[in-house]
């Protein structure tokens, strides 16, 4: 194995430092300058530990093909200099020369990726993230291994196929492969167009849409085995001197791939699992959030208790008893979790996530009476009818009608729908008002009739079409 002196010499005369600098620059530019879900909302890449780890792994959609290409460029060094035959005639074992060539590139890429993770970790810590579980650590560790394995594999392929076209062709093949195996985020947990086990052979992970999900342990184990097999094949190709040795060099990747496919889960629901440590409840009386967002509890506790008191006065025994953060995974455009016993808070909903003080109390009252059937996030607009219904429900408690802040629907559109319903509702006797509000709440919890129609009396409860 190369000693430190040899490693320093190889670092100076190889492309490894430039490769590490390229990986570091591309990663930070992507995360900090490019617009995307990693730069905003609750999935901000520096908001909490697991999302930071997953977003850095997501970067491998760019970095892994780049590692393949740069590794191939390094693997062509002896061929370009015309010294391949000369070095083959020296008494030094080929595996020593292979290690001296591979170590600097692997070291540079792993160091660059580690710096990205450390910078992200420092910003998460500086942002005051209270949840500090270590369950996120395997995610970037496997990512670092993927870059090293990709670089060594690229070197081995270039040694076996010494052509100026090998580096760009290998990088392009890497992009195509990662794209074909790339998981999507449309379902409750990320899925792929190919079988799940095959998709997990890709080193990247899906976009981070739900920050309470993490990768299961069998995924880490299977991917680690697969990547070690790729690295072993790359190293064997780099050290091989005969055609027979090159054919035998494929054995580690084939064996590791077969074993990894046995370890990797077949069902996407076993791939991404709810992080039990992150979702553990942290409570202030009847108001609870997850451990991952316990820093939000201080701002939520006061308005939450006030909202529960107002709901108890308005609804009596039918009022929800707690305020808690929702933790159930769902598909894009899928219905959010609903409950008749609790006011459920989704911090991705700007109506709740961006509100504070009295505005938050009002939003919680509206959510407590008319829980959403259509989610509101930066990807999902909800419906203007539900926004208007929540505005009417809050007006029934507070006595004045106001449009909701934070939705994608204009205030005038909400008011145009809500004002006539509010006028009809407050013109009714108090007992009938309470009955209609209770019916609208039951319709919203069941995701049955439009609660705005029930509040306005145009659709009696139980008689409208299911939504």
C-alpha positions in Angstrom: 0.0 0.0 0.0 1.3 3.5 -0.7 2.7 5.4 2.2 2.0 9.0 3.0 5.0 10.2 1.0 3.8 8.4 -2.1 0.3 9.7 -1.5 1.5 13.3 -1.4 3.5 12.8 -4.6 0.5 11.3 -6.4 -1.8 14.0 -5.2 0.6 16.6 -6.7 0.9 14.9 -10.1 -2.7 13.6 -10.5 -6.0 15.3 -11.3 -7.3 14.3 -7.9 -7.1 17.8 -6.2 -8.9 19.3 -9.2 -11.5 16.5 -9.0 -12.1 17.2 -5.3 -12.4 20.9 -5.9 -14.9 20.3 -8.7 -17.0 18.1 -6.5 -17.0 20.6 -3.7 -17.8 23.6 -6.0 -20.6 21.8 -7.8 -22.2 20.5 -4.6 -22.2 23.9 -2.9 -23.3 25.8 -6.0 -26.2 23.3 -6.4 -27.4 23.5 -2.8 -26.9 27.2 -2.2 -27.4 28.9 -5.6 -29.8 26.7 -7.6 -33.5 27.1 -6.8 -35.3 24.0 -5.7 -37.0 22.3 -2.7 -33.6 22.0 -1.0 -33.5 25.8 -0.7 -36.9 26.5 1.0 -39.5 25.4 3.4 -39.3 22.6 5.9 -37.1 20.6 3.5 -34.4 23.2 3.4 -31.1 21.3 3.3 -29.8 23.0 6.4 -33.1 22.8 8.4 -32.4 19.5 10.2 -30.0 16.6 10.2 -31.8 14.0 8.1 -32.8 16.3 5.4 -29.3 17.6 5.2 -27.9 14.1 4.8 -30.5 13.1 2.2 -30.0 16.2 0.1 -26.2 15.6 0.0 -26.9 12.0 -1.2 -29.3 13.4 -3.8 -26.4 15.3 -5.2 -25.0 12.0 -6.4 -27.3 12.4 -9.4 -24.5 14.8 -10.6 -21.5 13.8 -8.6 -21.4 10.0 -9.2 -21.3 10.2 -13.0 -18.7 13.0 -12.6 -16.6 10.6 -10.3 -16.8 7.9 -13.0 -15.5 10.3 -15.7 -12.8 11.8 -13.6 -11.7 8.4 -12.4 -11.4 7.3 -16.0 -9.4 10.4 -16.8 -7.0 9.5 -14.1 -6.9 5.9 -15.2 -5.6 7.0 -18.6 -2.5 8.7 -17.2 0.0 6.0 -17.9 -1.5 5.4 -21.4 -1.3 9.1 -22.2 2.3 9.3 -21.1 3.3 6.2 -23.0 4.7 4.5 -19.8 2.3 1.7 -19.4 4.6 -1.0 -20.9 7.6 0.4 -19.1 5.8 0.3 -15.7 4.5 -3.2 -16.5 8.2 -4.4 -16.7 9.2 -3.2 -13.3 9.4 -5.6 -10.3 6.8 -3.6 -8.3 3.6 -5.5 -7.9 0.7 -4.2 -10.1 -1.6 -3.9 -7.1 0.9 -1.5 -5.5 0.9 0.7 -8.6 -2.9 0.4 -8.8 -3.3 1.5 -5.1 -0.9 4.4 -5.6 -3.1 5.6 -8.6 -6.5 5.0 -6.9 -5.9 6.3 -3.4 -5.3 10.0 -4.2 -8.5 10.2 -6.3 -10.6 8.4 -3.8 -9.2 10.5 -1.0 -9.8 13.7 -2.8 -13.4 12.9 -3.6 -14.3 11.6 -0.2 -12.7 14.6 1.4 -14.7 17.0 -0.8 -17.9 15.2 0.0 -17.1 15.2 3.7 -16.5 18.9 3.6 -20.0 19.4 2.1 -21.6 17.3 4.8 -19.6 19.1 7.5 -20.6 22.5 6.2 -24.2 21.4 6.1 -23.9 20.0 9.7 -22.4 23.3 10.9 -25.3 25.2 9.5 -27.9 22.9 10.9 -26.3 23.2 14.3 -26.1 27.0 14.0 -29.7 27.1 13.0 -30.7 25.8 16.4 -31.9 22.3 15.4 -32.8 20.7 18.7 -33.1 17.2 17.4 -29.6 15.7 17.2 -30.1 12.0 16.7 -27.3 10.1 14.9 -29.5 8.0 12.6 -28.6 10.2 9.7 -24.9 9.4 9.7 -25.1 6.2 7.5 -26.7 8.2 4.7 -23.6 10.4 3.9 -21.2 7.6 4.7 -22.7 5.5 2.0 -22.6 8.6 -0.3 -18.8 9.0 0.3 -18.3 5.3 -0.4 -20.2 5.7 -3.7 -17.9 8.5 -4.9 -14.8 6.5 -4.0 -16.2 3.4 -5.7 -17.2 5.3 -8.8 -13.8 6.8 -9.2 -12.0 3.5 -8.8 -14.4 1.8 -11.2 -13.8 4.6 -13.7 -10.0 4.1 -13.4 -10.3 0.3 -13.9 -12.6 0.7 -17.0 -10.2 3.2 -18.5 -7.2 0.9 -17.9 -9.1 -1.9 -19.6 -10.4 0.4 -22.5 -7.6 2.9 -22.9 -9.3 5.5 -25.2 -9.7 9.2 -25.1 -13.4 8.6 -25.5 -13.7 6.4 -22.4 -14.0 9.3 -19.7 -16.8 11.2 -21.5 -18.6 7.9 -22.5 -18.4 6.6 -19.0 -19.7 9.8 -17.5 -22.6 9.9 -20.0 -23.4 6.3 -19.2 -23.4 7.1 -15.5 -25.9 9.9 -16.0 -28.1 7.7 -18.1 -28.0 4.9 -15.5 -28.7 7.1 -12.6 -31.6 8.7 -14.5 -33.1 5.4 -15.3 -32.9 4.1 -11.7 -33.9 7.5 -10.2 -36.8 7.2 -7.7 -39.7 9.7 -7.9 -41.6 11.4 -5.1 -45.2 11.1 -6.2 -46.3 8.4 -3.8 -46.4 8.4 0.0 -42.8 7.1 -0.1 -40.5 7.5 -3.2 -41.0 4.9 -5.9 -39.3 4.2 -9.2 -40.2 3.1 -12.8 -38.0 0.0 -12.3 -38.3 -2.7 -9.6 -37.4 -1.2 -6.2 -34.4 -3.4 -5.6 -32.9 -2.4 -8.9 -33.6 1.2 -8.2 -31.7 1.0 -4.9 -28.5 0.0 -6.8 -28.3 3.7 -7.7 -26.2 5.7 -5.2 -28.5 8.7 -5.2 -31.8 9.1 -3.2 -35.1 10.8 -4.1 -36.0 14.4 -3.5 -36.6 15.2 0.1 -40.4 15.9 0.4 -41.2 14.5 3.8 -38.5 15.3 6.4 -39.7 12.6 8.8 -38.7 9.8 6.5 -35.3 8.1 6.5 -33.7 5.1 4.8 -34.1 1.7 6.4 -31.1 -0.2 7.7 -31.3 -3.0 5.0 -30.9 -0.2 2.4 -27.6 0.9 3.9 -26.4 -2.7 4.2 -27.3 -3.6 0.6 -25.9 -0.5 -0.9 -22.6 -0.7 1.0 -22.1 -4.3 -0.2 -22.9 -3.3 -3.8 -20.5 -0.3 -3.7 -17.7 -2.4 -2.2 -18.2 -4.9 -5.0 -17.9 -2.1 -7.6 -14.8 -0.7 -5.9 -13.2 -4.2 -5.8 -14.0 -4.7 -9.5 -12.5 -1.3 -10.4 -9.3 -2.0 -8.4 -9.0 -5.5 -10.0 -9.4 -4.0 -13.5 -6.8 -1.4 -12.6 -4.3 -4.1 -11.5 -5.1 -6.6 -14.2 -2.5 -7.3 -16.8 -4.2 -10.0 -18.9 -7.5 -10.6 -20.5 -8.3 -13.5 -18.2 -7.6 -11.2 -15.1 -9.9 -8.6 -16.5 -12.7 -11.1 -16.9 -12.1 -12.4 -13.3 -12.2 -8.8 -12.1 -16.0 -8.7 -12.9 -16.6 -11.3 -10.3 -16.7 -9.0 -7.2 -19.3 -6.7 -8.8 -21.5 -9.6 -9.9 -21.4 -11.4 -6.6 -21.9 -8.2 -4.6 -24.8 -7.2 -6.9 -26.5 -10.6 -6.4 -26.1 -10.5 -2.6 -27.2 -6.8 -2.5 -30.4 -7.6 -4.4 -31.2 -10.2 -1.7 -30.7 -7.6 1.1 -32.4 -4.6 -0.5 -36.2 -4.3 0.2 -38.6 -5.1 -2.7 -41.3 -2.8 -1.4 -40.8 1.0 -1.4 -42.6 1.1 1.9 -39.7 -0.9 3.5 -37.2 1.4 1.9 -38.2 4.8 3.4 -39.4 4.4 6.9 -40.7 6.9 9.4 -37.8 8.0 11.7 -39.1 6.9 15.1 -36.7 9.1 17.0 -37.5 12.2 14.9 -41.3 11.7 15.2 -41.3 11.1 19.0 -43.7 13.6 20.5 -42.5 16.6 22.4 -45.3 18.3 24.3 -46.2 21.4 26.2 -49.5 20.3 27.8 -52.0 19.4 25.1 -49.8 20.9 22.3 -47.3 18.5 20.7 -44.8 18.6 17.9 -42.2 16.0 16.7 -38.7 15.8 18.2 -37.4 16.9 14.8 -39.3 20.2 15.1 -39.3 20.8 18.8 -37.9 24.2 18.2 -41.4 25.2 16.8 -43.1 24.2 20.1 -42.5 27.5 21.9 -44.3 29.5 19.2 -47.1 27.0 18.8 -47.8 26.2 22.5 -49.5 29.5 23.5 -51.7 29.9 20.4 -52.4 26.2 20.5 -53.8 26.3 24.0 -55.8 29.4 23.3 -57.3 27.8 20.1 -58.3 24.7 22.1 -60.0 26.9 24.7 -61.9 28.7 22.0 -62.9 25.5 20.3 -64.1 24.0 23.6 -66.3 27.1 24.2 -67.6 26.9 20.6 -68.1 23.2 20.1 -68.5 21.9 23.6 -67.9 18.1 24.0 -67.2 17.7 20.3 -64.1 20.0 20.4 -60.7 18.5 19.8 -58.6 18.1 22.9 -55.1 18.4 21.5 -53.0 20.1 18.9 -50.3 17.9 17.3 -48.1 17.8 14.3 -49.1 15.3 11.6 -46.6 12.5 10.9 -48.5 10.3 8.4 -46.7 10.0 5.0 -48.9 10.7 2.0 -48.6 11.0 -1.8 -48.5 14.3 -3.6 -52.1 15.4 -4.0 -53.1 12.7 -1.6 -55.5 13.6 1.3 -53.8 14.7 4.5 -54.4 13.0 7.8 -57.6 14.2 9.5 -58.9 13.7 13.1 -61.9 14.6 15.1 -59.9 14.5 18.4 -57.0 16.7 17.5 -56.1 19.8 15.5 -53.4 18.5 13.1 -50.6 20.9 12.1 -48.6 20.5 8.9 -45.7 23.0 9.0 -45.5 22.7 5.2 -48.9 24.6 5.1 -47.9 28.2 5.2 -51.2 29.1 6.7 -50.0 27.4 9.9 -46.2 27.2 9.3 -45.7 30.9 8.7 -48.3 32.3 11.1 -47.6 33.5 14.7 -49.5 34.9 17.6 -53.1 35.8 17.0 -52.9 34.9 13.4 -51.8 31.4 14.3 -54.6 31.0 16.9 -57.1 32.0 14.2 -55.6 29.5 11.7 -55.7 26.7 14.3 -59.4 27.4 15.0 -60.2 27.2 11.3 -58.2 24.0 11.0 -59.8 22.6 14.1 -63.4 23.1 12.8 -62.7 22.4 9.1 -59.7 20.1 8.7 -58.3 20.0 5.2 -59.2 17.3 2.7 -56.8 18.8 0.1 -53.3 19.6 1.3 -51.7 23.0 1.1 -47.9 23.0 0.5 -45.5 24.8 -1.8 -46.4 22.0 -4.3 -50.1 21.8 -3.6 -52.6 24.7 -3.6 -55.5 23.1 -1.7 -58.9 24.5 -2.8 -60.2 28.0 -2.5 -63.5 26.5 -1.2 -61.8 24.9 1.8 -59.8 28.1 2.5 -63.1 30.1 2.5 -64.7 27.4 4.7 -61.9 27.8 7.3 -62.3 31.6 7.1 -66.1 31.3 7.8 -65.4 28.8 10.7 -62.9 31.1 12.3 -65.3 34.1 11.8 -68.0 32.1 13.6 -65.7 31.9 16.6 -64.0 35.4 16.5 -67.0 37.3 15.1 -65.3 38.9 12.0 -64.5 37.4 8.6 -60.9 37.5 7.3 -59.3 35.7 4.4 -56.5 33.2 5.2 -52.9 34.4 4.8 -50.4 32.0 3.3 -52.6 30.2 0.7 -52.1 30.3 -3.1 -55.6 31.8 -3.4 -56.2 35.5 -3.5 -57.9 37.2 -0.6 -60.6 38.6 -2.9 -61.4 35.1 -4.2 -61.7 33.7 -0.7 -63.9 36.6 0.4 -66.2 36.3 -2.7 -67.0 32.7 -1.6 -67.0 33.2 2.1 -68.9 36.5 2.5 -72.4 35.2 1.4 -72.0 32.1 3.4 -71.0 34.0 6.5 -73.9 36.4 6.1 -76.4 33.5 5.9 -74.8 31.6 8.8 -74.8 34.5 11.3 -78.4 35.3 10.4 -79.4 31.9 11.8 -80.4 31.4 15.5 -77.4 30.3 17.6 -78.6 26.7 18.0 -78.9 26.3 14.3 -75.5 28.0 13.7 -73.9 25.4 16.1 -75.7 22.6 14.3 -74.5 23.7 10.9 -70.9 24.2 12.1 -70.9 20.7 13.6 -72.2 19.3 10.4 -69.6 21.0 8.4 -66.9 19.7 10.7 -68.2 16.2 10.4 -68.2 16.5 6.6 -64.7 17.8 6.5 -63.3 15.0 8.8 -65.0 12.4 6.6 -63.9 14.2 3.4 -67.5 14.0 2.2 -69.5 17.1 1.3 -67.9 20.5 0.7 -67.9 22.1 4.2 -68.5 25.5 2.7 -71.8 24.3 1.1 -72.8 22.7 4.4 -72.1 26.0 6.3 -74.1 27.9 3.7 -77.0 25.4 3.9 -77.0 24.6 0.1 -76.0 21.0 0.8 -77.5 19.3 3.8 -75.0 17.0 5.5 -74.9 13.5 4.1 -76.6 14.4 0.9 -73.8 15.8 -1.2 -71.4 13.9 -3.4 -68.2 12.5 -1.8 -65.1 14.5 -2.6 
